Amino acid sequence: METKGKKELLFGEDVKIAGVVAGIAKYLNKDIKTLRVLYATATILTGLIPGVLAYIALAFAMVMNEEHHNDSALMGSK
């Protein structure tokens, strides 16, 4: 089955915690630092819980690309 032309939400390569915001930035072709600041600000303004839960949900929902899988310290694959 071909996925030609289909964009997938992948983990980003510039990983801080799980690579979720970096993956979103790559998907949207936006600056990673700007999105990190926006996500952190939104998380703080909403009382932390919704932002943290959304981050965890996105971490499980995102597709693991081969580079992230091989380099991930979170997955214990070093």
Sequence and secondary structure as in RCSB ss.txt:
>XXXX:A:sequence
METKGKKELLFGEDVKIAGVVAGIAKYLNKDIKTLRVLYATATILTGLIPGVLAYIALAFAMVMNEEHHNDSALM
GSK
>XXXX:A:secstr
   TT    B  SS SSSSHHHHHHHHHT  HHHHHHHHHHHHHHTTSHHHHHHHHHHHHHSB  HHHHHH TTT
T  
